Amino acid sequence: MRAAALHSAAGALLLTALSAVPAGGVPSAPDLSAPVLSASARSVTPGVALAAARAAVRGVDFGKCSDAQDLPGTMQCGTVAVPLDYARPNGKQIDLTVSRVQATHRDPHNSKHRVPRQGALVFNPGGPGGSGLYFPLIGLLPEWKRIGAAYDLVGYDPRGVGRSAPLSCQDPKRFFKGPSPAPTHPSESYKRERIAQAKAYAQGCAKRSGNGLRHFNSLNNARDLDVLRAALGEERLTFMGASYGTYFGAVYATLFPSHVRRMVFDAAVNPDPAQIWYRNNLDQSAAFESRWTDFREWIARHDDVYDLGGTAQAVLDSYERARARLAAEPAGGKVGPGQLQGAFLQAGYYDDYWPARAQALSEYLKGDPKQLIAQAGPVQEAAEEAENSNAVYTAVECNDGPWPTDWKVWDRDNTRLARVAPFETWDNVWANLPCAYWPAPRQEPLDVRTGPGELPPTLILAAERDAAAPYDGALEMHRRLTGSVLVTERDSGTHGIGGGPNRCVNGHLDAYLLEGRLPTRRAACAAHAQPKPTAPKQAEPKPAGPGPAARSAERAARPKR
């Protein structure tokens, strides 16, 4: 009941602020310098309501995108101003870059039928650190034409990402370090080296980002989403989040349940406050071991094509031979064990990478490294984008909750885990270790949950063997969001399944977004077909229709959550 009262207060504040706006004007506000409050209380300070009121008046002045000449379709871009610190709404503002393709109204199955517009569908691809700016172009894909007919498709760069007050923690020219090692059981000297790097990286974030670093967190991402809703002129939000986008989407649903129209959580992460984020990363490392086994078993079934071994163990032996060879002599002078592991980790996210990765490994072991270099080598042209994405990932995860500050805890937990899950465990440690030495204050994770009748029905999509967002997280999200419905793709591990190749999943997604229709509590879909093996010398395929644009996050160097 207390939560419901707080949200009612938020609605009252917004109505009060809007009623005070003169015609054609923008509301002013006092500078709020109150002490830091708990997460739930801060969500309803006047800063959020006032920022939303201002955005509702200003709207979004959509026009040409800066790179419009390179884009198909009719995508437009604009900006929305949000406070850096919602406790001080009159203080520094940052601009979030927003993109949109307006509803086409065209029924792909009946050219004579004009589809009525249902509003804006806002999307976030996850990360943290993923850009959703190109999401509206997904309406060009057949799987998305019905949704694109009824909705304005809206993407954006969240705070810190891309064109929205971008964060940086180091010189992008130094971001790609290759060739690099990737020991599955690192030595003590190697651990000390990585600890020093983590400390330097954390300090670099503070030095390059200043005092504002603390404000890049999931609570503010959720608050920004409410300001964006108001700027778009939407009384209630229709939102689809993938991966990490499901977490701050659930935070939004907890803070602003009366502002929700429909919400899709695709590849849901575990929102339990005790999991944010140290324990979620341990679970992720364990799950990647299972998915790595799935990939090796698939390669073994196609040994006639790849000649890497007829069992999962034999394929692992081939992979380890490649690791040893790359450690002794990096391919092309830039692909070492670390780059190999990164390329194969990406295959743990999306099985449509399996044929190309297997073919590259096979050719490399037979003396031809070209495909491996092309797939695993760093792309220097993407260094600035990748460094920015990694900086936002680190800032949000480190700011969001408590992390162990004693290296002995990390060492103990991950040494144990690496005995049974060596593939990704230590790489995940190094990615997150700056959080042990983080210079900014930590948030107390919000207790994500809604009571009966607080939130409209929502849709959760999950693949049973997803490694980046283990299935237990979807079950926990389902338990915490009362009235939610969980649709599971059985025996599949693709990270993000909405709008992808599974027609059953897409049927549930379309029925919900277009008609508000959901199955009763839970439903299951059979797995989509596994990829076919690649013929020798065939180029790496483009991933099949994204699930949905969670793939826009993978433009960063290292796939994340």
C-alpha positions in Angstrom: 0.0 0.0 0.0 2.9 2.4 0.8 4.2 2.0 -2.8 0.8 2.8 -4.2 0.6 5.9 -2.2 4.0 7.1 -3.3 3.1 6.6 -7.0 -0.1 8.5 -6.5 1.9 11.3 -5.0 4.1 11.3 -8.2 1.1 11.6 -10.3 -0.2 14.5 -8.2 3.1 16.3 -8.5 3.1 15.9 -12.3 -0.5 17.2 -12.5 0.3 20.2 -10.3 3.4 21.0 -12.3 1.5 20.8 -15.6 -1.3 23.0 -14.3 1.2 25.7 -13.4 2.6 25.9 -16.9 1.6 29.1 -18.7 0.5 28.8 -22.3 3.6 28.2 -24.5 5.8 28.4 -21.4 8.1 26.1 -19.5 7.7 25.5 -15.7 10.4 26.7 -13.4 11.5 24.9 -10.3 13.5 25.6 -7.1 16.9 24.2 -6.7 16.5 21.0 -4.7 19.4 20.4 -2.4 17.8 18.0 0.0 19.8 15.2 1.5 20.1 12.0 -0.5 17.0 9.9 0.1 16.3 6.2 -0.4 15.8 5.0 -4.0 12.0 4.8 -3.7 11.6 8.2 -2.1 13.8 9.9 -4.6 11.8 8.6 -7.4 8.9 10.9 -6.5 10.8 14.1 -5.8 9.5 17.1 -7.8 12.6 16.8 -10.1 11.1 13.9 -12.0 7.7 15.4 -12.4 9.0 18.8 -13.3 11.4 17.4 -15.9 8.5 15.5 -17.4 6.3 18.5 -17.4 8.9 20.6 -19.2 9.4 17.8 -21.7 5.7 17.6 -22.3 5.6 21.3 -23.2 8.7 21.2 -25.4 8.1 17.9 -27.1 10.7 16.6 -29.5 11.6 18.7 -32.5 12.2 15.9 -35.0 14.2 16.6 -38.1 17.0 15.1 -40.2 19.4 12.8 -38.5 23.1 13.9 -38.8 23.9 10.7 -40.7 20.7 10.7 -42.7 22.5 10.2 -46.0 23.6 6.8 -44.8 20.2 5.6 -43.6 17.4 3.9 -45.4 13.8 4.8 -44.8 12.4 7.9 -43.2 14.1 8.0 -39.8 14.1 11.4 -38.0 16.1 12.5 -35.0 15.7 15.0 -32.1 16.8 15.6 -28.5 15.1 15.6 -25.1 16.7 17.5 -22.2 16.9 15.7 -18.8 18.5 16.8 -15.5 21.9 15.2 -14.8 20.7 15.0 -11.2 17.0 14.8 -10.6 17.4 16.2 -7.1 18.5 19.4 -8.8 16.3 19.8 -11.8 17.4 23.4 -12.3 21.0 22.3 -12.5 23.0 20.9 -15.4 20.9 19.4 -18.2 22.0 16.7 -20.7 20.4 16.0 -24.1 19.3 12.5 -25.0 19.3 11.9 -28.7 16.1 10.3 -29.9 15.2 8.7 -33.2 11.8 7.9 -34.8 10.1 6.3 -37.8 6.5 7.2 -37.8 3.8 4.6 -38.0 3.3 3.6 -41.6 -0.5 2.7 -41.2 0.1 0.1 -44.0 -1.2 -3.4 -43.3 1.4 -5.7 -44.9 -1.4 -8.3 -45.6 -4.1 -5.9 -46.9 -3.0 -2.8 -48.9 -6.6 -1.4 -48.6 -6.6 -1.4 -44.8 -5.3 1.7 -43.0 -3.9 0.6 -39.7 -4.8 3.0 -36.8 -1.9 4.5 -34.9 -1.5 3.2 -31.3 1.2 5.6 -30.1 5.0 5.3 -29.8 6.9 2.1 -29.0 10.1 3.0 -27.2 12.9 0.4 -27.3 16.2 -0.1 -25.4 18.7 -2.8 -26.5 20.4 -3.3 -23.1 24.1 -3.3 -22.4 24.3 -1.1 -20.3 25.9 1.0 -22.9 23.9 -0.1 -26.0 22.6 2.4 -28.4 19.0 2.1 -29.6 19.3 4.9 -32.1 18.9 2.7 -35.1 16.1 0.6 -33.7 13.4 2.4 -35.8 14.9 1.0 -39.0 13.8 -2.5 -37.8 10.4 -1.6 -39.2 11.8 -2.4 -42.6 12.0 -6.1 -41.7 9.1 -8.4 -42.5 8.7 -9.5 -38.9 8.2 -5.9 -37.8 5.9 -4.5 -40.4 2.7 -5.0 -38.6 4.1 -3.4 -35.4 5.6 -0.6 -37.5 2.2 0.1 -39.1 0.6 0.7 -35.7 3.4 2.4 -33.8 5.9 5.1 -34.2 9.1 3.1 -33.6 11.3 5.2 -31.2 14.9 4.5 -30.2 17.4 6.6 -28.3 20.9 6.8 -26.8 20.5 6.6 -23.0 22.5 9.0 -20.9 26.2 8.5 -21.4 25.8 6.6 -24.7 26.8 7.8 -28.1 25.3 11.2 -28.8 23.8 11.6 -25.3 26.4 13.2 -23.1 28.9 10.4 -23.9 31.0 8.9 -21.1 34.6 8.0 -21.5 37.1 6.2 -19.2 40.2 6.1 -21.3 41.7 7.2 -24.6 39.8 5.3 -27.3 43.0 4.8 -29.1 44.2 2.6 -26.2 40.9 0.7 -25.8 41.7 -2.2 -28.2 44.6 -4.1 -26.8 45.7 -6.9 -29.0 46.9 -9.5 -29.2 46.0 -10.4 -25.6 46.0 -13.5 -23.4 42.9 -15.0 -21.8 44.1 -17.6 -19.2 41.3 -19.8 -17.9 43.3 -20.3 -14.7 45.4 -17.1 -14.3 48.6 -16.9 -12.4 49.0 -14.7 -9.3 51.2 -12.3 -11.3 48.6 -12.0 -14.0 46.0 -11.3 -11.4 48.1 -8.5 -9.9 48.5 -7.1 -13.4 44.7 -7.1 -14.0 44.0 -5.6 -10.6 46.3 -2.7 -11.4 44.5 -2.2 -14.7 41.1 -2.2 -13.0 42.2 0.4 -10.5 43.6 2.6 -13.3 40.4 2.2 -15.3 38.2 3.2 -12.4 40.3 6.3 -11.8 40.2 7.1 -15.5 36.4 7.1 -15.3 36.5 9.5 -12.4 39.1 11.8 -14.1 37.4 11.9 -17.5 33.8 12.1 -16.2 34.1 14.2 -13.1 31.5 14.5 -10.3 28.7 13.6 -12.6 29.8 10.0 -12.8 27.5 9.0 -10.0 24.4 10.0 -11.9 24.8 7.3 -14.6 22.7 4.5 -13.1 19.6 2.5 -13.7 17.4 4.7 -11.5 18.2 7.7 -13.6 17.7 5.6 -16.8 14.2 4.8 -15.6 13.5 8.5 -14.7 14.9 9.6 -18.2 12.4 7.1 -19.7 9.5 8.9 -18.0 10.7 12.3 -19.3 11.0 10.8 -22.8 7.5 9.4 -22.5 6.2 12.9 -21.7 8.2 14.5 -24.5 6.6 12.1 -27.0 3.2 13.1 -25.8 2.4 9.7 -24.5 0.1 9.6 -21.4 1.2 6.0 -20.8 4.3 4.3 -22.1 4.6 1.4 -24.5 8.1 0.0 -24.0 10.2 -2.9 -25.1 13.5 -3.6 -23.4 16.0 -6.3 -24.2 18.6 -7.7 -21.8 19.7 -4.9 -19.4 16.8 -2.9 -20.9 14.5 -5.3 -19.0 16.0 -4.4 -15.7 15.6 -0.7 -15.9 12.2 -1.2 -17.6 11.2 -3.2 -14.5 12.6 -0.4 -12.3 10.4 2.0 -14.3 7.4 -0.2 -13.8 8.0 -0.2 -10.1 8.4 3.6 -9.9 5.8 4.6 -12.3 3.2 1.8 -12.7 0.4 4.1 -13.6 2.4 5.5 -16.5 2.6 2.1 -18.2 0.5 1.0 -21.1 2.3 -2.1 -22.3 5.7 -3.4 -21.6 7.8 -6.2 -23.2 10.8 -7.7 -21.3 12.9 -9.7 -23.8 15.8 -11.7 -22.3 14.9 -10.7 -18.8 17.7 -10.3 -16.3 17.3 -11.2 -12.6 16.0 -8.0 -10.8 16.5 -9.4 -7.3 18.4 -6.6 -5.4 20.7 -9.2 -4.0 21.8 -10.1 -7.6 22.6 -6.5 -8.7 25.2 -7.0 -10.2 28.0 -9.1 -8.7 25.9 -12.3 -8.3 24.2 -11.9 -11.7 27.7 -11.9 -13.3 28.6 -15.1 -11.5 25.4 -16.7 -12.7 26.1 -15.5 -16.2 29.6 -17.0 -16.2 28.2 -20.4 -15.2 25.5 -20.2 -17.9 28.0 -19.4 -20.6 29.7 -22.7 -19.9 26.5 -24.6 -20.7 26.0 -22.6 -23.9 29.6 -23.1 -24.9 28.9 -26.9 -24.6 25.8 -26.5 -26.8 28.0 -24.8 -29.5 30.7 -27.5 -29.3 28.0 -30.3 -29.6 26.6 -28.6 -32.7 30.1 -28.5 -34.2 30.7 -32.1 -33.4 27.4 -33.1 -35.2 28.8 -31.4 -38.3 32.3 -32.9 -38.1 32.1 -33.8 -41.8 32.0 -30.1 -42.6 34.4 -28.7 -40.0 36.8 -31.5 -39.1 37.2 -30.2 -35.5 36.2 -33.5 -33.8 33.2 -35.7 -33.4 32.5 -35.0 -29.8 32.2 -31.9 -27.7 35.5 -32.8 -25.9 37.3 -33.3 -29.2 36.1 -29.9 -30.4 37.3 -28.4 -27.1 40.7 -30.0 -27.8 40.8 -28.3 -31.2 39.9 -25.0 -29.7 42.7 -25.3 -27.1 45.2 -26.1 -29.8 44.2 -22.9 -31.5 44.5 -21.0 -28.2 48.0 -22.4 -27.7 49.1 -21.6 -31.2 47.7 -18.0 -31.0 49.5 -17.5 -27.7 52.8 -18.4 -29.4 52.2 -16.5 -32.6 49.1 -14.2 -32.9 47.3 -14.4 -36.2 47.9 -11.4 -38.3 49.9 -9.9 -35.4 46.6 -8.9 -33.7 44.5 -12.0 -32.8 45.6 -13.8 -29.7 43.7 -16.0 -27.2 41.8 -13.0 -25.9 40.5 -12.1 -29.3 39.6 -15.8 -30.0 37.7 -16.0 -26.8 35.8 -12.8 -27.5 34.7 -14.0 -30.9 33.5 -17.3 -29.5 31.8 -15.6 -26.6 29.7 -13.7 -29.2 28.6 -17.1 -30.5 27.3 -17.8 -27.0 24.8 -15.0 -27.5 23.5 -15.8 -31.0 23.6 -19.2 -32.6 23.5 -17.7 -36.1 27.2 -17.0 -35.5 28.0 -20.7 -35.1 28.7 -21.6 -38.7 31.1 -18.7 -39.3 33.0 -19.2 -36.1 33.3 -22.9 -36.6 34.5 -22.4 -40.2 37.1 -19.8 -39.1 38.5 -22.1 -36.4 38.6 -25.0 -38.9 40.4 -23.0 -41.5 42.9 -21.5 -39.0 43.9 -25.0 -37.8 44.5 -26.0 -41.4 46.8 -23.0 -42.0 44.5 -20.3 -43.3 44.0 -17.5 -40.7 42.1 -15.0 -42.9 38.6 -15.7 -41.6 39.7 -15.8 -38.0 41.4 -12.5 -38.3 38.4 -11.0 -40.0 36.0 -12.2 -37.3 38.1 -11.8 -34.2 40.5 -9.0 -35.0 39.8 -5.6 -33.4 38.2 -3.0 -35.7 40.0 0.2 -34.9 37.4 2.3 -36.6 34.9 1.2 -33.9 37.3 2.0 -31.0 35.6 5.2 -30.0 32.1 3.6 -29.9 33.4 0.5 -28.2 35.2 2.5 -25.5 32.1 4.6 -24.9 29.9 1.6 -24.6 32.3 -0.1 -22.1 32.5 3.1 -20.0 28.7 3.3 -19.7 28.5 -0.4 -18.9 31.1 0.0 -16.1 29.6 3.2 -14.7 26.0 1.8 -14.5 26.9 -1.5 -13.1 29.3 -0.1 -10.6 26.9 2.7 -9.5 23.8 0.4 -9.3 24.7 -1.6 -6.2 27.3 -2.9 -3.7 30.3 -4.8 -5.0 32.9 -6.7 -3.0 35.8 -4.4 -2.3 38.2 -7.1 -1.1 40.0 -8.9 -3.9 40.0 -12.0 -1.9 36.3 -12.4 -2.3 36.5 -12.1 -6.1 39.4 -14.5 -6.2 37.7 -17.1 -3.9 34.4 -17.0 -5.8 35.7 -17.1 -9.3 38.5 -19.6 -8.6 35.8 -22.0 -7.5 33.6 -21.2 -10.4 36.4 -21.5 -13.0 36.9 -25.1 -12.0 33.6 -26.0 -13.5 33.0 -23.0 -15.8 36.4 -21.9 -17.2 35.2 -20.5 -20.6 34.0 -17.0 -19.5 34.6 -16.8 -15.7 37.8 -14.8 -15.6 37.0 -12.7 -18.6 33.9 -11.6 -16.8 35.9 -10.8 -13.7 38.3 -8.5 -15.6 35.3 -6.7 -17.3 33.7 -5.9 -13.9 36.7 -5.6 -11.5 36.8 -1.8 -11.7 33.7 -1.9 -9.5 35.8 -3.1 -6.7 37.7 0.2 -6.7 34.9 2.5 -7.9 35.4 6.1 -6.8 31.7 7.1 -6.9 28.9 6.4 -4.3 26.8 3.2 -4.8 23.1 3.1 -5.1 20.9 0.8 -3.0 19.2 -1.4 -5.7 15.5 -0.9 -5.9 13.2 -3.7 -4.7 11.6 -4.3 -8.1 8.1 -5.6 -7.6 4.5 -4.6 -8.2 1.3 -5.6 -6.3 -2.0 -6.8 -7.7 -3.7 -4.2 -9.9 -0.8 -1.7 -9.8 0.6 -2.5 -13.2 -1.2 -3.4 -16.5 -0.4 -6.9 -17.8 3.2 -7.2 -19.2 4.9 -9.7 -21.4 8.2 -11.5 -20.5 10.1 -13.3 -23.3 12.9 -15.7 -22.5 15.0 -18.5 -24.1 15.5 -21.4 -21.8 19.3 -21.7 -22.4 20.1 -18.0 -22.7 23.6 -17.5 -21.1 23.7 -13.7 -21.0 20.4 -13.6 -19.2 20.0 -17.0 -17.4 16.4 -18.3 -17.4 16.1 -18.1 -13.6 16.1 -14.3 -14.0 13.0 -14.5 -16.2 11.3 -16.6 -13.6 12.2 -14.1 -10.9 11.0 -11.2 -13.0 7.7 -13.1 -13.6 7.3 -13.6 -9.8 8.0 -9.9 -9.0 5.8 -8.3 -11.6 2.2 -9.3 -10.7 0.1 -10.0 -13.7 3.0 -10.6 -16.0 3.0 -13.4 -18.6 6.1 -15.5 -19.4 6.6 -16.9 -22.9 9.5 -19.3 -23.1 11.4 -20.6 -26.1 12.3 -24.1 -25.1 15.7 -25.6 -25.7 17.1 -22.4 -27.2 19.8 -20.0 -26.1 19.4 -16.9 -28.3 19.8 -13.7 -26.3 16.7 -11.8 -27.2 13.9 -13.6 -29.1 11.2 -11.1 -29.9 10.9 -10.3 -33.6 13.4 -13.0 -34.5 13.0 -16.3 -36.4 10.5 -18.0 -34.1 7.0 -17.5 -35.4 5.4 -18.7 -32.2 7.2 -16.1 -30.2 6.4 -13.4 -32.7 2.8 -14.4 -32.6 2.6 -13.7 -28.9 4.6 -10.4 -29.3 2.2 -9.2 -32.1 -0.9 -10.2 -30.2 0.2 -8.3 -27.1 1.5 -5.1 -28.8 -1.3 -4.9 -31.4 -4.3 -6.2 -29.5 -3.3 -6.3 -25.8 -3.9 -10.0 -25.8 -1.9 -12.4 -23.7 -1.9 -16.1 -22.8 -2.8 -17.1 -19.3 0.3 -16.6 -17.1 2.7 -18.8 -19.1 3.2 -20.2 -22.6 5.9 -22.1 -24.4 7.2 -22.2 -27.9 9.4 -24.9 -29.5 12.9 -23.9 -30.3 13.7 -22.2 -33.7 15.7 -24.3 -36.1 19.4 -24.5 -35.4 21.7 -23.0 -38.1 22.9 -25.1 -41.0 26.6 -25.6 -41.3 28.5 -23.3 -43.6 30.1 -24.5 -46.8 33.9 -24.0 -46.9 35.1 -20.5 -47.8 31.6 -19.0 -47.4 31.7 -15.5 -45.9 30.3 -14.8 -42.4 26.5 -14.4 -42.6 24.7 -11.5 -41.3 22.7 -12.5 -38.2 19.1 -13.4 -39.1 16.4 -10.9 -38.1 17.5 -9.5 -34.8 15.8 -10.5 -31.7 14.9 -7.7 -31.9 17.5 -5.0 -32.0 19.3 -6.4 -29.0 22.0 -6.8 -31.6 22.5 -3.1 -31.8 24.3 -3.4 -28.5 26.7 -5.9 -30.0 28.3 -3.1 -32.0 30.4 -2.6 -29.0 33.6 -4.6 -28.7 32.5 -7.0 -26.1 28.9 -8.3 -25.9 27.4 -7.6 -22.5 24.1 -8.2 -20.7 
